[in-house]
């Protein structure tokens, strides 16, 4: 992917941009990713750290050690996860797709840790959809 991207946290205190596209995109269904996102899985995009630049808010970032091998970096004001780092991916950032200003511009192409996938996730596309809030 050769596009450049911009992203931010919910309160916009942290803002970033990329000078290159992402190398790969996916969803992780492990129990750790569920906990650190508060969701049923984590959607991510991997980029070389050299192509990721903060426009503002570096002083707002908090780093939390997820394990001996990984850490989560998020906005200390609103809690939005920005990226993770993992020792198996030196020099790379695992960017949370939800922090992109236009997350619809990225489509995950694979799933990891499917043994931990919640049973209903595979049928998301079959669920009833509403354009706005749920109305009875």
C-alpha positions as CSV (number, residue, x, y, z in Angstrom):
1,X,0.0,0.0,0.0
2,X,1.6,3.2,-1.1
3,X,-0.9,5.7,0.4
4,X,-0.1,8.1,3.3
5,X,-2.5,8.2,6.2
6,X,-3.4,10.5,9.1
7,X,-4.8,9.5,12.5
8,X,-5.7,10.8,16.0
9,X,-7.2,9.9,19.3
10,X,-10.8,10.6,20.2
11,X,-10.0,14.0,21.9
12,X,-7.5,14.9,19.1
13,X,-4.7,15.6,21.6
14,X,-2.6,13.0,19.8
15,X,-2.3,13.3,16.0
16,X,-0.1,11.5,13.6
17,X,0.6,11.0,9.9
18,X,2.5,8.4,7.8
19,X,4.9,9.0,5.0
20,X,4.3,5.6,3.5
21,X,1.6,3.0,3.4
22,X,1.1,0.0,5.7
23,X,2.9,-3.3,5.1
24,X,0.1,-5.6,6.2
25,X,-3.3,-5.4,7.8
26,X,-5.2,-7.9,9.9
27,X,-7.4,-8.7,12.9
28,X,-6.1,-10.4,16.1
29,X,-8.6,-12.4,18.1
30,X,-6.3,-13.3,21.1
31,X,-7.6,-12.6,24.6
32,X,-4.9,-9.9,25.1
33,X,-6.1,-7.9,22.1
34,X,-9.7,-8.2,23.3
35,X,-8.7,-6.7,26.7
36,X,-6.5,-3.9,25.4
37,X,-9.1,-2.7,22.9
38,X,-12.3,-3.5,24.9
39,X,-13.6,-5.1,21.7
40,X,-14.1,-8.6,20.2
41,X,-10.8,-8.3,18.3
42,X,-8.1,-5.8,17.4
43,X,-7.9,-4.5,13.8
44,X,-4.3,-3.4,13.0
45,X,-2.0,-2.2,10.3
46,X,1.8,-2.6,10.5
47,X,4.2,0.1,9.4
48,X,7.9,0.8,9.6
49,X,8.4,3.1,12.6
50,X,10.5,5.5,10.4
51,X,7.3,6.3,8.3
52,X,5.2,7.2,11.4
53,X,5.4,10.8,12.6
54,X,3.5,12.6,15.4
55,X,2.0,15.9,14.4
56,X,1.2,16.7,18.1
57,X,0.6,15.1,21.4
58,X,3.7,13.0,22.1
59,X,3.6,14.4,25.6
60,X,0.1,12.9,26.0
61,X,1.2,9.3,25.3
62,X,1.3,6.6,27.9
63,X,3.0,3.3,27.4
64,X,1.7,0.2,29.1
65,X,3.7,-3.0,29.1
66,X,1.2,-5.7,27.9
67,X,3.7,-8.5,28.4
68,X,7.4,-9.2,28.4
69,X,7.2,-9.0,24.6
70,X,4.8,-6.2,23.9
71,X,3.6,-2.7,24.9
72,X,0.6,-0.6,24.2
73,X,0.9,3.2,23.5
74,X,-2.3,5.2,24.0
75,X,-3.6,8.8,24.7
76,X,-3.4,9.6,28.4
77,X,-6.3,12.0,28.1
78,X,-9.0,9.9,26.4
79,X,-7.5,6.4,26.4
80,X,-7.6,5.8,22.6
81,X,-5.1,3.1,21.7
82,X,-2.7,4.4,19.0
83,X,-0.2,1.6,18.4
84,X,1.4,-1.5,19.9
85,X,5.0,-2.6,19.7
86,X,6.1,-6.3,19.8
87,X,9.7,-7.7,20.1
88,X,9.0,-10.0,17.1
89,X,8.5,-6.9,14.9
90,X,11.6,-4.7,15.6
91,X,11.3,-1.3,14.0
92,X,7.6,-1.8,13.3
93,X,4.5,-0.3,14.8
94,X,1.2,-2.1,15.0
95,X,-1.2,0.8,14.5
96,X,-4.8,0.4,15.6
97,X,-7.0,0.9,12.5
98,X,-9.7,2.6,14.6
99,X,-7.3,5.5,15.3
100,X,-7.0,6.4,11.6
101,X,-9.0,9.5,10.6
102,X,-10.4,7.4,7.7
103,X,-10.4,3.8,9.0
104,X,-12.6,2.8,5.9
105,X,-9.5,3.2,3.8
106,X,-7.9,0.1,5.3
107,X,-9.3,-3.5,5.0
108,X,-7.8,-6.3,7.1
109,X,-6.7,-9.2,4.9
110,X,-6.2,-11.9,7.5
111,X,-7.2,-13.1,11.0
112,X,-4.8,-14.2,13.8
113,X,-5.5,-16.4,16.8
114,X,-8.8,-17.7,15.3
115,X,-8.9,-20.3,18.1
116,X,-9.9,-17.4,20.4
117,X,-12.4,-15.8,18.0
118,X,-15.8,-15.2,19.6
119,X,-18.4,-17.5,18.0
120,X,-20.6,-14.7,16.7
121,X,-17.8,-12.8,14.9
122,X,-17.9,-14.8,11.7
123,X,-21.6,-14.0,11.3
124,X,-21.3,-10.2,11.7
125,X,-22.2,-9.6,8.0
126,X,-25.5,-11.5,8.5
127,X,-26.7,-9.4,11.4
128,X,-29.4,-6.8,11.0
129,X,-27.9,-3.4,10.3
130,X,-29.1,0.1,11.2
131,X,-27.8,3.4,9.6
132,X,-28.1,5.2,13.0
133,X,-29.0,4.2,16.6
134,X,-31.1,1.1,17.1
135,X,-34.8,1.8,16.9
136,X,-37.5,-0.7,17.8
